[in-house]
């Protein structure tokens, strides 16, 4: 590895792109790139004021917690230590050790240390571990660079005004990882050992559960129970087409829900072809206040609502935009835009650098005093997400969508209130009440800036006054049934986690993703469905250790972590409480290992069978089409379950790459099942599994 002459300040960044950006901004005099064995470049720079920096970076967390004792069958486990990040991938493991070694070597001749990782609880911990472990106890001697964007001005300003390191934030980060690890490893080992010890087990399955995973999975399981228990109750709606002169409009019987068929029929019979009179006309004007700029949770929910982009992908894309200096730091809870970000400068850059925002940004610049709508939530570290206005090269489709959403939300925050007129007209027809409702936008206000992501559905009503006569042109009754609660989708589950105070803004989306990977939940068109395995895990936890998966316990620990961050609660007290909780829970769990193992085994068997069934065989009509993987070729294909019994030869090839999902539809031509292939970020491909289907032509 190349040597660096003289003394320098060692700068620790969180990711290589951030290190490169910082080097390009500070390195006015010279920039030298040092090639390393890990292939993570280190930058040797001299700034305009002759400061000598060596800028290196991590790959996120370089260290993680591991048990002191390596025996996986032992639990409970509470003795932990920090170690260079372990990975099943040997290349990744070697690379992490190389990065640690390289940073350690460069730290030996450093005259000072600057912690320049992301300014949040995870970023603070990443830098803390590197400075304490790789650089040998240099955290307290370091300085902290705080910035919310990777723009030139923010980086220069942060290095010109370095702060003291925030040990309370680092301690909160360490404690969070300790909590997550001891809950995760002990509960997961309890489940896995119960499953493995069951004597009639037929296959292997890996079980994990954690401090936040448990309550999140419980939401989905409980919702599925509510749906299954729902008994549809019939009711009726009556709607009518009324006309006044040449104007025809719709009205509904009030109250909308009619409990019996007899009553609905009587209303229709008594009102058919009758005249009615207008009893009342209500006009109400309503103001819609502008939406505040995004925090991370709102951005994820809105991206899913509009584009159906999964929350974890939204976060990944937003981080990429941040590292390119196009938006501010995305991992924020704040809905506030402080004046320090210089609203006019950002609007001027948007108008200059982006033709699509030119007119709207310029119209806002004409306002004498700019006051954005401020949300209720705040974050001491970072403001709400906003575009920096920096000129970009052409963004790809998904980055362009997320950037456009952020930019338009920022513009809309400065817009005026929107004015809506709601009209309600009440009619009497043969002694029965009917209502007609209309809506009209009087002033778009901020909605104009947020198009097409927010729209008001308008419905015009004719000019009708009290006492006017209308005629029933058509009247119908419709039978309906009460519906069960909706299943959670990506956005609503994320929102529930946020409302219940479990997880963090940065980890919630990944928790949901982990539950999908573990086959605890599956995503269908109607939302998340708990699998037999997911239900069995929650049932076992609920029976034997319900407190561990309660939102109350998880929320209490989140509050304790906030107390550590503010210096109100010692971290040792929080860890001691977690250990006491787990020791009590594990004792109850161990006493019922065989019962739990049987429940988990039954669930695994049922889930395995259900996941391989594609549909009913269209050839023999009695067998089921199964997804099978050849032991020799390792290729997957479809075959009939009755092959060995009746010799049914129904079979079909399958794509060998990508994730395969069943759909509830059959091919309209041959009646074979329709499947969905998902591969990377490509658009899902729906296809008929029958290779001889005429649709293939």
N, C-alpha and C positions, 0 to 999 in steps of 0.2 A: 504494500500500500504506500502511496506517495506520502512524503514528509512535507510538513508545512513549517516554514521558517517563522521565527518570532513568536510572540504571544498573541492571543486572539480571544474573542468571546465566542463560546460555543452556543449556537442557537438550536433548540430542539423543536421541530415542527411535527405535526401529526401525520401528514401524508406527503409523498414525494411531490405532487403537484403544488401543494401549498409551499413547500420548501423552494421549489423552482420559482414560484411567483414572488416570494419574499426576496430571493436573491436578485431577481431581475429588477425589482423596485429599489432595493438598497444599494446594489452594486453599481454605483455611478462611475467609479474610477476603473474598476476591473472586476471581471468575473472569471474564475477558473473552475472548471468542472473536474472533479476527481473521480475517476472510475474505480469502483470497488468490486470485491468478489461477490457481494450480494446483488450487484447490478442496481443498487439504489444509489444514485449519484449524490455526492457531497460537494457543496459549493464553497469555494474560498473567495471571499470578496472584500473589497475595500470601498467604503462609502465616501461620499463627497466631503464629509468632515473628518476623513482619515481614520474612521473606526474600522478595525479589522475583525471580520466575522467569519466563522466556519459554520455553515448551515447544513444540518443533517436532518433526517426525518425517520419516523417509525412507519409501520404499516398498520395504523390503529394500535390496538393493545399488543405490545411485545411481551408482556408478562400476564400470566393468569394464575389462579389458585389451584393447588393440587394437594391431595391428602399426604400427610407425612408417611403414613403406612399405605403400601400399595395394594394390599389384599382387597379385591373388589367384593368379597363375600362378607366383609366386616362392616357392621353398622350398629349403632350410630357412629358417625365420624365427625369430630370437631377440631382435630389438630391439623391445621393447614399451613402452607407456606407458599410464597410467591416464587414462581419459576418461569424461565423463558417459555413462551407459548408453545404448548404441545399440539401436535397435529398428526392425524393418521397419514397424511401425505408426507413422506420422508423429505421431499424437496423443500416443502414449506418449513419443516422443522429445521433443516440445515440452514435455510435462508434467514430465519429468525435469529438463530445463534450467530450467524455471520454479522447481521446488523448490530446485535448487542455488542459483539466483540469490536466492531469498527467504531461505534460510538464511544465505547469504553477507552479505546486507544487514543482517540482524538481528545477525550476529556482530560488526559494526563497533563497536557501542556496548556490547557485553557486557563486564562487569567480571569474569566468570568463566565457566567452561565445565564442564558435567557430562555425562559419557558415560553414558547410561542405556539403551543397546541391550542386547539379550539377552546374558547373560554366557556366551558360548562363542566358539569360534574365528571363526565367521562374524559374529556380532554385534560382536565386538571389531574386526574388519576394517571393517565397515560404518561404525562410529563413527570409526575411525581415518581413513578416507579423507575423511569429511565434515569432520572437525576439521582435517586437514592441507591438503586441497585447497580446500574451499568456505570454510573459516574462516581460511585462510592460516596454517598451521603452529601450530595451537593444541593439538595432542594432548598434548604434554609439560606444558602449562600446565593441562590439564583434571584433573578428579577423576572417580572411577569409582563409580557406584551399582551395587551387586550385590544382586540379589534372585532368588528362585526361584519366587515366586508374586506375583500382582498384587493381593494382599489389602492392606487398609489397614495392618495391622501391619508387613508385610514392606516395603512402600514407605516408610512413615515411618521405620522402623529403618534402611533402606539410606541414606536422605538424611541421617539424623542421624549416620551413621558412614561417610562417604565414604572411598574407598580411592584409592591412587595408580593411574594407568593401567598396564596390563600390556603393556609394549612387546614382551616375548617372545611373548606370545600373538598380538599384532598381526602381528609378523614371521612367525610360523608361518602365519598366515592369508594374508599376502601371498605367501609362498613356495608354499603349496599352490595358489593361483590361478595363479601363474607356471608351476608344473609342469604343472598340468592344461591350461593354455592352450598351452604350447609342444608338449606331446605331442599334444594334440588337433588343433591347426592344422596341424602338420607331417605327421602321419600321415594326416589327412583329405585334405590337398592332394595327398599322394603317391598315395593311392587314386584320388581324383577325376581328377587329371591323367593317370594311367595309363589310366583308363576313357575319358576324352575323346580321348586321342591314338590310341586304337585305330581304324584306318581304316574298318572295316566296322561301326562302331557305328550302331544303328538308332534309338535313343531316348536321352533324357537321364535320368540318375539321380544323386541326391546321395548321396555316401558320406561318412560320418564314423566315426571311431574314436578312442578316447582311452585314457588311462593306466589307467583302471578299466573302461571299456567293453570293451576287448579281452579281458582275462582272464575277465570275466563271460560274454561271448558264447562264449568258448572252452569254458567249463563245459557250456553247452547243446549245442554242436557235438560235443564229445567224448562226451557222454551219448548223443546221437543215433547216433553211430558205434557205440557199445557195443550199443545196442538193435538196430541193423541187422545187426550181426555175430553176434548171439545165435542159437544153434541150439537149439530146444526139445528137451529130452531127456525121454522119458516115464518116469513112475514111478507107483506105485500106493499108495493108502492103504486100509487095512481098518478098518472101524468096526463095532461090534456094539451091539445093544440087549440089556442084561442085566437080569434081574429077580431080586429076592429077595422072595418073598412077593408082595405087591401093589405093591411099589415097582419101577418101571422106570427105568433110567438108561442113559446112553451111555458107552461105553468105546472106546478106540482101540488097535490093535495097536502094540506097541513093539518096535523103533524104528519111527517113523511112516513113514519112506520105505522102500518096498520096490522094489527095482531091476527085478525081472522079473515078467512076467505069470504065468509058471508058479508062482513062489513065492507070489504073492498068491492064485492059484486054489487051491493046495494048502492054504494056511492056512484059507481059507473052507470048503473041503470037510471038512477035519479038525475044524473047530470047530462046524459047523452042528448045532444042537439038542443040544449037549453041555453037561454041567455043568462048572463051574469052581470053584476054591477060592481064597479070599482069602489071599494070601501075606503082605501087609504093609499097614498103615494108617499113613500119615505125616500128622501134624498140625503145621503150622508157623505161628507167629504172626509177622506182619510189621508194622513200624511205618512209616507214611508221614509224613515230616516236612512241615510247612507250606511252601507255595511263597512265595518272597520277592516283594516288591512289584515292579512292572514297571520295566524300563528301556525305551527306545524300541523296540529290536529285538524284545524279547519281546512287547510290546504289539502290534506289527504282526503277528507270527507268530500270536499267540493270536486276534486279531481276524479274521485270514484263516481260521484253523482252525474257528472257531465260526460266524462270520457270512459268510465269504467276501468280506470287505471288503479291497480291494486296499491294500497297504502305503502307497502314496503318499496315498490317500484317508484312511487312518487317521491319518497324520501331519497332514494338513490339518485334520481334525476335532479332533484333540488340541490343535493350536495355537489353534483357535477357542475351545475350552474354557478354555485357559490365558489367552487375552486377555480372557475374561469372568470371570476369577478363580475358576473352578470347580475347576481342578486346578493342580498345580505345573508347572514348566517341563518340557515333554516330551522335548526333545532332550538326553537324558542317557544315559550308559552305566551309571549306578549301579544297584545292586540293594539299596542300603542306606537305611535310614530313621533318621537321627540323632535323638537326644532333643530337639534344638533346635527341631524342628517342633511339639513339644508334642502328644503322642499323645492325651492325654485331652481337650484342647480340640477337636481335630478330631472325635473320636468323639462328644463332647457335641453338636457342631454337626450332625453327621449324624443323630443321634437326634432332635434338635429340628426340623431343617428338612426331613427326608425320612422320610415315614411308612414307606416300604419298607425302610429301614435301622434304624428305631426300636428294635425288639426286639433285633436282633443287636448293634447298637452299645451298647445299655444292658447287655447280658449281658457284654460285654467290659469295660465300666466297673466291673463288680463285682470284677474281678481286682485283687488288691493291687498287684502290680508288673507293668507291661506291658513285655514284651520281644518285639518283632517278630522274625520270622525274617529274618536278614540274608544276602543272596547274596554271592557271591565277588567280583563286579565292582564297581569303585568309579569315581567321577568327581569330581575335585577341585572342579569348579564347582557341581554340583547333585546333590541326593539322588535317590533313585528317585521315580517318578511316584506322586503321592498326591492324593486329593481334599482340597480345602481345607475342605469342609463348608459353604461359603457357599451361601445359599439361592438357587436358580435359578428363573427363570420356566420354563414348560414347555419341555423340550428336544424338538427334532424327532427323528424315528425313529433316524437314524444317530448323532446326538450322544448320544441317550439310551442307545443300545447301548454305545458306547465309554465313556461315563461310568459305566454300571452295571458294566462289566467292571473298570474301574479301582477303583471303590469296593469291590466285593466282593473283589477281590484284596488290597486294603489291609486289609479286615476279616479275611480269611483268614490274613494274615501273623501276626496275634496269636493265632490259634487253637492248640489243643493238637494233639499228634500224633494221627493216625488209626491205628486198630488193625485189621488185616485178618487173617483166619484162612484159610490155604490148606490144602486137604486133597488128598492124593494116595493112591489105593488101587490096589494092584498085585494082579492076578489071574493065575492059571495056568489056561489052558483047553487041554486035550489037548497039553500041553507047550509052548504058545505064551503069550507074555506080553502082557497087556492092562493099560491104565491108565485110571482115571477120575479127573477132577480137579474140585474144587469150590472155591468162594470165598464167604466170608461176612464182612460188615462187623460187627465187634464194637463199635467206637466210631468214630463219624464224625469227631470232632475238628474240624479246620479245614475239612474237606470241606463241613460243614453251612453254613459262611459263604460258600462259593464256588459253591454250587448256583445254576443248573443247568450251570455251565461245567466241572465235573469230576464224574464219576460212576464208581463201581466196579460192574462187572457181576457180579452174584451168581448162583451156581448151587449149589443144595442137593444134597447126596448123602445117601442113606438111611443109617441107623445100621447100619454094618457093622463087624464085628470080624474079627481074624485067625482063619482057620480056617472062616469062614462059607462055605456053598455058594451059588453063583449059577448061573443057567441062561441059556444063550445063546438068546434069543428070536428074534433076527434078526441076520444078519451079511451085509455087503455089501463089495464092493471097488470102488474108484473110480479110474479112470485120470486122471492129471494130467500136466502138462508143466512143466518148469522155466521160470521167467519171466525176461525181461530186467530190468535195473534200471529203476526207475520214472523217468519224466520229472520234471524239476524243475517245481514249481509256485511261486507267488509266495512262499510261506513258506520252502520248502526252498532256493530259490535265494538268498533273503535270508540264510538261516542259513549257507549255504556261503560267501557273501561275507564274512560276519562271522567265521566260523571261519578262513578263509584270510587274514584281516587286510587286505582290500582295501576301499577306500571308507571312508566315515564313517557314523556312525549317522544323519546327516541326509541323506546323498546316495545311499545304496544303493537306496532305493525309486525314486528319480528315474532312476538309471542303468538299472534294469530297464525303466522306462517309455520311456526313450529308445530302447532296443533294439527295443521293440515299434513305436514310431513310425517307425523307420527300416526297418521290414519285415525286420529281421535275424532276429527270432523271432516266432512267432505263438502265441497261447494257444488250445489246444484243450481238450476235456474231460479228456484224459489228461495235460495239462500243457503246458509250452513245447516247441515244435518249431522247430528251426532251419530257416530257409528256404534256398533255393539261394543267395541273395545273402549271407546270414549265413555259410553254410558256405564260400562262395568267398572272403569277406574273411578268415576265419580260415585257410583253406588258403594264401592268398597270404602272409599274415603269417608263418605257420609255416614255409613254404618259404624265405623270404628274410630275415625279421628275427624269428626266434622269441623272442629275448630280450625284445623289447619287449612281448609279450603274456603273458609268464610271470608267474605269481603271485609268484615270488621277487623279481623286480625291483620290482613294485608294492609288495610288503610291505616291501622295503628302504627305499623312499622314505617309506612311512608311518612307519617307525621313525625315519628322519632327521627328519621333521617333528616327531615327539615330542621328539627331541633339541633341535631349535630352540626348542620351547615351554619346555623346562626349562633352556635356556641352555647346553647341552653341545656343540652343533654350530653353527658359523657358517652362516648362510643362503647365503652366497656359495659355499661348498663344495658344497652340495646342488644349486644351480643349475648350477654348473660340471660336476658329474657327469652331470646330465640332458642338458646340451648335448653332451658327449662321446658319450654313449650314442646320442643322436639323429643326430648327424653321421655316425657309423659306419653306423647303420641306413639312413639315407636314401641314402647312396652305393650300398649293395647294392640298394636298391629301384629307384633310377633306372636301374641297369644292366639291369633286367628289366622295364621299363615295358610293352613290347608284350605279353609273355607274361601279365603280370598283367592288362592291359587286356582281353585275350581271355577270360580266366577270368571276369572280372567281367561282361563283355558277355553271355557265354553264360548266366550265372546270372540276370541281369536279364531276359533273354528268356524263360527257362523259368519264372521266378517270375511274370512278367506274364501268361503264358498260363495257368498253373495257377490263379492267383488269380481269373481271369475265368470259369473253368469251374464251373458249378453242379452239373451232373449229366448223365446220359444223357437224350436227348429221348424222352419217353414216347409221342410220336406216330409218328415215323418209325423209332425204335429204333436208328438208326445214327449220327445226329448228336449233338452235345453242346450243351446249353443254356448260352449265354454271357451274361454281364452286359455290356451295351453302353450307351455314352453317346452320345446324339444330338449331332452337331456343330452342328445348328441350334438346337434347343431346350435343349440341355445337360441334358436329362432322361435318367435311366437306366431301362433296361427289360431284359427277357430275351428272347432270340431263339435259334432253332436255327442251328447252324453250317452246316447243309446247305441253308440258304435259297437261296443263289445256285446251288447244284449241282442240287438236286432240287425246289426251290420249297416245301420244308416250311414251313408257316405257323405253326408253334408259337411263341407269344410270350406274354408276360405283363408287366403293369406292376409297378413296384417303388416302395416308399416313397422319396420324394425327399430326406428328411432322415435323419440318423442313420447309424451305421456298420452295414454289412451283413456278416454272417458266414455261411459255409456250415455246415450240420450234416450229419452222416452218415446222417440218416434221410430216408425218403420218406413222403409222405402215405399213410395207411392206406386212404384212400378212392379217390384218383385216381392215386396213384403218382408225382405230380409232386414235385420236391424241397421239403424244408422248409428255410426260412432263418431267421436270427435277426437282429432289428434291435435295436441298442443306441443309446439316445439319452439323453445326460446321465446322471442318476442314477436314471432310471426303470427299472423291472424289465424285463429283456430280453424281447422279444416274439417268440415262435416262430409262424411262419405258413406256410401252403402258398402257393406262388407262383402257383398256378393260380387266376385270378380267377373261373372258372366252376365251381370245385370245390363239391360239395354241402356241404362243411363250412362254407362261407361263410354258409349259411342258418341 
